[in-house]
Amino acid sequence: MISYPQIDPVAVAIGPLKVHWYGLMYLAGFIAAWWLALRRSRKAWSPVIKSEVEDLILYCAIGVVVGGRLGYVFFYNFPELLADPLSLFRVWEGGMSFHGGFIGVMVAAAIYARKIGTTFPALIDFVAPLVPIGLGLGRLGNFIGQELWGRETDLPWGMVFPRDPEHLVRHPSQLYQAFFEGLVLFAVLWWFSRKPRPRLAVGGLFVLLYGIFRFAMEFVREPDSHIGFDLFGWMTRGQLLSLPMIAAGIVILVWSYRTQPLPPQRSEKQRGGQTRSGAQ
C-alpha cells in the first residue's frame, strides 16, 4: 500500500480562526472559473461579455454554496433536519452535496441570464466548462480532510487513512474522482466547447459525463455510514442521484443536435468594445 501523506487539514490557524484546505480549494475553484470565463467571454459566440464575468461567478458561487448545503441536508441527512431544523445552518459542521450545488447553479444561471438579457441554455453552455476544475479541487480537499474515502482494497495503491476508525486499506477514491470529475471532464468539455455547438450541447455533455463518472466512482467509494445502500444491496445514494443525470444528458444531447441552431456570433465591433446587444 501507499502511505497516506500527513497533511494538516487546517492550512492556516491564527488564534481561534482556522482556515481549512477544503475552503481554500473552493476559493481556488472560483478563481479558476473566473479566469476561464474571462477567456471564454472573448469568443465571438459567447453570451457573456467581459464586464459581466465577475457578477456571473458571484451568482454561481452563491448557487453552489446554498444549493450544496440544501442538497446535503435534503438528500443525505433529511432525518436530522426533521429532528433539528437548525442543523441546516450549522455549515461549520460540514456537509455539501454536488447534486444540490448543481441545482443551485442552475437556479443562479436562470436568474443571471434574465438579468443580462441572454437565454438560459446559452449561459449554461458558457458555464459548464468552468465547473470541473472546481470539482477536482474539491475532491482534493476531501482527500486532505480524510473524508469520503473509498472501500477496502488489496490494490498496491490502497491507503490507510489515519482518521479511519477501522484502519482498513482503502481506495483513495477522492483522487479517482478528482481525476475523472475534474481533469478528464474539464479536458473533454474545454475541447468540445472550443467551437460553436448547438444550444445546450455543451451543458448536456457535462450532465451526461458527470453522471457516468460519478456513477462509476461510487463502486469504489464507501457509502455514507448513516445511509448505506439504497437499492438492490449495491446502489448508493450518489448513484441513485446520478441516474437521472445520465438519462437527462442523453435526452438533451439528442434534442440539441436535432432541433437547435448554432449560437449567433458578435461582430468584430461588438467584440472589441465588449457591448451588450440584446438576448442571445
N, C-alpha and C positions, 0 to 999 in steps of 0.2 A: 504494500500500500504506500501511498504518498503521505508524508507528514503534513498536517494542516498548518499553514503559516500563521504564526502567532501575531495577529493584527488586532490592536485595541479597537473595538467598535467606536470608541469616543475619539474623534480626530483632534478636537481642541477642548480643553477644560480651563475655564477662567473662574475660579471660585466655585459657586454653585451652578454656574452656567456650563452646560456640556453640549457640544456640537458633535453629533454622530456622523459617521461616514455616510450612512443611508440618506440623511438630509442633504449632505453635500453632493451626493450623486443625483438627487432630484434637481438641485441647483445647476449642476453641470449639464444635465439633460436639457433644461430650459435654455441655457446659454447656447448649447449646440443647436437647438431648434431655432433660436433667434438668428444665429449666423447662417444656417442653411436657408432659412426663409428669406433673408436678405439676398442671397444668391438666386433663389428661385423667383423672387419678385422682379428680376431684370429680364426674365423671359417674355417674349412677345405675347404669349398666350396666358400669362399669369393674371388671375383675377384680383391679385393683391399688389398694390404699389408699395414702394419703399417706405413711405411715411406711415403706412398702416400696419407695418410688421410688428412694432412694439406692442400696440394695443391687441393685436391678434394673439401674440404669445401670452399676454396678461390674461385675456379671456380664457384661453385654453388651459393655462396654469390653474386658474380658479376652478375650471371644469374638472381637471384631473384630481385636485385635492378634495373638492366637495363630493364629486361623483365617486372617487375611490373610497372615501370614508363611508358614504352612504351604502355603496355596493358591498363593502365588507360586512357591515352590521346587518344588512338585509339578506345577503346571500350566504354568509358564513357564520353569523353569530346572532341570528334573529331571536332565539330563546332568551339570551341575555338582554337584548333590547327590550323584550316584553317585560322581563323581570325588573330591569333597571333602565328606563328610558334615557337617563342622563349619561349612560355609557356611550351614547352617540357622540358626545362632546369631549370625551376623555381621549383625545388623539395622542397624547403623550404615552399612552399605554400600547400604542402600535395598532396595526390593523388597516391595511389598504387592499383594495381589490382592483385588478386590471379591468375586469368587465364593468365594474362600476365607474372607473375612471374613463373608460371608453364611451359609456353613455353620457357622462358628464361633458366630455369633449364634443360629442355630437350636439348636445344642447347648446353649448357655448358657441360652436360654429354656426348653428342656425341663427342665434341671436346676432352674432357679429356680421354674418352675411347680410342680414336685413339692415343692419346699421350702415354698412358701406355700399349697399345697393348692388350686391352681386347675388349669385344663386348659391344655395346650399351645396348642390353637387360640385360646383366649381371650387368652392372653398374646401370641401372635403378632399378633393383630388390634390389641392395645393398642400394641405396639412399632412396627409397620410405619410409621405416620405420623411417628414420631420420627426415622427414619433419613435421609430425603432431604436435610435441611439439612446434616448432616454430610457426605453425599456431595458436595453442591455446594461446600462449603468445602474439601473435599479436592481437588477439581478446581482450585479457585483456587490451592491450594498447589502443584499440579503446574504451573500456569501461571507462578507466581512462580519456581519452581525450574527452569523451562525444561526440562521433561521431558514425555514422552508428547505431543509436538506433532503437528500434522496433516500431511497430504500436501501436495504442491505445488499451488498455485492461482494463477489470474490475477485473482481477485476483488479488488475495491478494498480490502477489509478484511484482506487477507492480511498476514502479518508475517514478518520475518526474525528468527529467534531467534539472539542473539549466540553461544550455545553450539553452534549447528548447524554442524558442520564443512563442510557443503555450501553454507551461506549461501543457501538457497532461500527464496522467498516461500511461506509455508505457511499453511494454515488454523490459526487459533487454536482447535483442536478442544477444548482443555481448557475454554475458555469456553463452547463449544456444550454440552459435557457438564454443566458447572455449571448452565447454564440448564435443560436438559431433565431431567437426572437429579436435579437439586437443586430448583430453583424450581418448575418445572411439576409434577414428581412430587409435591412437598410440597403444592402448592395443591390438586391433584386428590384426594389421599388425605385431607388435612385436611377438605376439603368433604365427601367421601364418608363419612368416619367420624364426622361430627357427629351423625348419627342412628344408632340401633342397626341393625346389619346381621346377616344370618345368619352363624353362625360360619365363620371363615376367608374371608369375602368380602373383607374389607379386606386381609388378607395375600395372598390370591390376586390382587387387583388390583395390589398392589405388585409381585409377581413378574412378572405379565404386562407391565405398563407399563415396568418397568425393562428387562426383556428386549428389548422393542421399541425403546426409546430407545437402549440400548447397541448393539444390532444395527445400527441406522441410523447412529449416530455413528461406527461402525468404518469406514464407507465414506470418511470424510474424515480418519481418524486414521492416522498412519503405523504400519504393522505393526512389531512388535518386530524389531529388526535380526537377532537371532540365531535367529528363528523364521520370519519371512516369512509366506507364505500357507500355510494348512493344506489347503484343498480347492479344486478347480476353478480354481485360479490366481487366486482373488479372495477367498476366505473366510478371515478371520483367526481366531486362537485365541479372541479375545474373542467373535466371532460364533458360533463353534462352541460355546462355553460358554453363550451366551445362548439358543440354540435350545431346549434343554430347559426353560429358564425360561419361554419363551413358551408352549410346549406345556403345561407344568405349570400355569401361570396360568389358561389356558382351562379345563383339566380341573377345577381347584379351584373356580373361579367357578361352573361348571355344577353341580358336585356340591353346593356350598354352598347355592345357591338352590333346588335340588331336594330336598335332604334335611335341611338344618339349620334349627333354630328360631332366633328372635331371642334374644339373651343375656338372662338374668334380671337384674332390677334390684334394687338395695339399697333398703331402706326409708329414709324420712327420718331415722329414729333412727340407723340404721347409718351413713348418710352424714354426719350431724352429729358422731357420735363416732368415725368412721373405724375401725370394728371389723371384724374378720375373722370371717365366719360360715360358713366351710367352702368346699368346692370350687364353682367356677362354670364 
